[in-house]
Amino acid sequence: MNTPMEPDEEPVRPDIRLIPLAAAAWAAAWAATSELVWPVALSGVLALILVGVALHRRSWVLVAGGLVLLVLLATGSIRSAALHGGQVAQLADDRAVVEALITVQADPHRVGQGFTEMVVGRGQALEVVGRGQRWTVSAPVLITASADRGVELLGVTVGTTLRVHGRLAAPEPGSDLAAMLRVSSADVERTPGPSWQLIERVREGLRASVAGRPEEPRALVPALVVGDTSAMTPAITDDFRITGLTHLTAVSGANLTLLLGFLLVLARWVGVRGRGLTVVAVAGVVVFIALCRTEPSVLRAAAMGVVALAALGHGRGGVKGMRHLCVAVLALLVLDPWLGRSVGFTLSVLASAGIIWWARAWAERLRWLPRVMAEGVAVPLAAQVATQPVVTAISGQVSVVGLLSNGLAGPLVGPATVSGFAAAGLSLVHPWPAALAGWVASWAAQVIIWIAHATAAWPGAATTWPASPAGTGLLIMGCALAAWWLPRLLGRWWLVLLLSVLLAVGLMRTPTQPGWPVRGWAMVMCDIGTGDAAVVDLGQGRAVVVDTGGDATLLDRCLDQLGVHEVVVAVLTHYHDDHVGGIDALWEGRRTRQLLVSPIRSPAGVADRIDALAAQHGTPVAATGAGDVITIGTAVWESYWPRRDDTVLGASDAEGESSAENDASVVGRLTVDRFRILFTGDVEPAAQELIMASGVDLTADVLKVPHHGSSRQDRAFCAATRASVAVTSSEEGNAYGHPSPRTIVLLESLGMQVLRTDLQGSIALIPTERGPRAVVQK
């Protein structure tokens, strides 16, 4: 039986002897899947030297470490070579058009928003027909489709075999995929087997149990229980990201720990003892994996959940917990060496390590709180401290409100998850008891959603942090210092209360990154993920905004950081969601005097919505086209495109993306105190050539690269700008591959410095006599 640690008792220290072994395995897995010869060769030489030295000194721990390195290097390299040297990979390198027989292994789901929305799923290719030949294969592939063509994929369940037509493409280096397949058509070849149908029936029973609840809890319950995020609304997704609650919607070890804890308590209550409890636990793990799909992330979560449960099951669980964690890492890397490159795996391991190392001791320091509340604070705090450097390196942000959000939501996760699992199981018996359990789960989920919305609305909910090596290193040191200092803080209730009040006061204003915005900035390209949003300074908190991106929250934060309280003119280049989706930010605590829009109103529904929104706020809307010259205070806007008499400028391309709407973009040059910026929307080569033919002066100091830096650029158009700086705006790792490497090479060959929001965050440009000087946030 666990007993509280006495105030003067020496804290229990976890067993760290296997950490070097796990680290060696991780390094070997990374090297083996790198697709480069030198990491494998170097690691192999080091491993042999390590084994030789260890044998000489009879250090069996080092011998084990060297052997682990060698085994993982050998097995990982062989599997990587087979994956990336197979027939499917070769066809992908040639971007071949193929017909393929694919078994779906992960539910196809939507990613992105609006115009950038796509349908993505994972499958196992069984047969490929292309280049006049047919091959029987077994290769993992990523299935992608544009939103309109992917509708038929959304209803497909795991285990279904499809016959698809599409174009193959090579995956990212180091990926665990043989290829990516852009689907043009798909037909069901075989329906899932009985076991898959039973699993789908249970998952459908879970969804049915909350079908009568409001939209948001109806979407969150399946996400909390089995990781089904298909119905998650953009509002929930954005607020969960800001508040650090996204981990709740991913299948994690916590889900399994809650399920097994509930099953074991229930089993003891009905009289199960000894090995019977082990049978119950194993059955629970099997059911969990089946319900959540046998994907790598689920297997990882299962291993982490078993580790956590094993640690909780011992009075000195912190000692054995770290040993169990290292064993789990070793086993998972042997089964799937690509986990060594997985961010999700890294976060799972670090979170588990943080909880095992710190959570129990920190909860004991919070003895002045009820035990449930103390653990509700200590567990998410330990996980956040352990994972924050990795999270920030990915996102460029620190969730200031994350601890509060997780602390408030933590006690509700258990009831929501356990009730959800109960609803799923009871759905096989009768819908009425399932609906009752679903009702309980949905109310717990509803409160979590209220917490997310409330805490995300605070201006200081998240702060930008540079994701550079120096910034990440500084954050690691800060987290280490926090881990050392927190036990001393948590034992003093008055100090915790004082710091909580100070934090709450700080959250009431938008945080500013030290040194940001940089003094003298003339233009900032905001890091708003997918889309474009540029801000040009007119002085005294006034600005011109060109496009609003797809996320109003991110644009609002950028404008707040820049101190913009009045938008004199907002130019919306065209009506795609990644350029107008964040328009609500223009009226969030600031005034917008006028909107300039394209005279070509397509899509018409979006144009009508923007007109109505502007009218609601009393903001006039005017169309602008070639030949317009508009004075905006000390600035001048010159419109070069489109011609007002053009209604169709292109046709839909092979990807289903409308070139006509891209070529309807407003193109214009904004001049502020002789500093010239050319804004180009998403115009493609057809429109670029027509603009060139019109004879307008395109020279500028800064070029906003058309269409987020896609590969479709006219060299003469780019050269005519004579810009010294080119800026691209896109989301890191976006499905379109923007900006294209080909475009970057083109721009650099023209003597331009290429700046990218996907890698560098928000970009500030400062006019100097020698040309624009750039300062980036990351």
Number of C-alpha atoms within 10 A of each C-alpha: 5 10 7 12 15 10 11 6 8 8 14 15 16 18 16 14 12 18 16 14 22 23 16 22 29 24 17 29 29 25 29 31 28 20 17 13 11 11 18 23 14 11 20 22 13 15 24 16 13 19 24 15 15 18 13 10 11 12 12 12 15 20 21 15 22 25 19 21 29 23 18 27 28 17 18 26 24 13 18 23 14 14 20 25 12 15 18 31 23 17 21 21 15 13 17 17 19 22 20 24 24 27 25 25 21 21 20 27 21 21 15 16 16 14 18 19 18 22 22 24 21 23 25 23 24 16 17 23 16 14 10 6 8 13 13 14 16 17 22 22 27 24 25 24 25 20 23 12 17 24 16 15 25 16 11 20 19 24 23 19 23 22 18 22 20 21 19 27 23 21 19 12 12 17 19 23 22 30 28 23 29 21 24 17 16 19 13 15 14 13 16 18 11 10 11 18 16 15 18 18 15 20 23 14 23 30 22 19 28 27 17 13 16 11 14 18 24 26 23 29 31 28 21 26 31 27 21 21 18 16 15 19 13 12 14 20 16 18 22 24 17 27 26 25 24 14 16 21 21 21 25 25 25 23 26 29 24 18 25 23 17 17 18 19 13 13 16 13 10 9 10 16 12 8 9 14 17 13 12 17 20 14 14 20 21 13 15 24 19 18 21 19 21 16 14 16 20 23 22 24 26 24 24 27 25 22 26 25 21 17 21 19 14 14 13 16 24 27 18 21 27 27 21 22 27 24 18 20 25 23 15 19 22 20 15 19 28 26 24 22 19 16 13 17 20 15 19 23 22 21 24 26 24 22 26 27 23 25 24 24 20 25 25 22 23 23 19 14 14 11 13 12 17 21 23 20 23 25 24 24 24 25 24 23 21 25 21 21 23 18 18 20 20 13 17 23 19 22 23 20 23 24 22 21 25 25 20 18 23 21 17 19 23 20 19 27 28 24 25 32 30 22 32 30 18 22 25 14 11 12 18 13 16 25 25 17 26 33 23 19 32 30 18 22 26 22 16 25 20 14 20 28 19 13 20 25 16 16 18 22 25 23 20 23 21 22 24 16 11 11 16 19 14 14 21 18 12 14 18 13 11 13 18 11 11 16 17 12 17 21 18 14 14 11 13 15 12 10 12 13 12 11 15 16 11 16 21 13 13 19 18 18 14 10 9 16 20 19 9 13 21 20 25 25 26 26 27 29 21 24 29 31 29 28 26 23 21 21 12 10 14 22 26 24 25 24 27 31 28 27 26 19 21 21 27 25 23 26 24 21 17 21 16 24 19 20 24 17 19 23 27 27 30 29 26 24 22 26 25 27 22 23 24 17 21 24 17 16 12 16 17 25 17 18 22 18 23 24 22 26 17 19 13 11 11 17 19 13 11 21 16 13 15 21 12 9 13 13 18 13 18 13 16 28 24 18 15 13 16 13 11 16 11 10 18 17 20 19 22 26 28 27 20 15 9 10 15 12 16 16 13 11 10 8 12 14 16 17 20 21 24 23 27 31 29 29 27 26 22 24 20 19 12 12 18 21 25 26 25 23 26 28 28 24 19 16 24 21 16 14 21 17 10 11 9 14 12 21 17 22 20 25 26 24 27 28 24 26 25 20 19 15 22 18 15 12 18 22 17 15 19 17 25 20 24 25 19 24 32 26 22 19 11 15 14 13 15 23 22 15 13 13 21 22 13 18 24 14 11 17 15 22 17 17 23 23 25 22 20 18 27 25 25 25 21 17 18 10 6 7 15 21 14 17 19 20 24 22
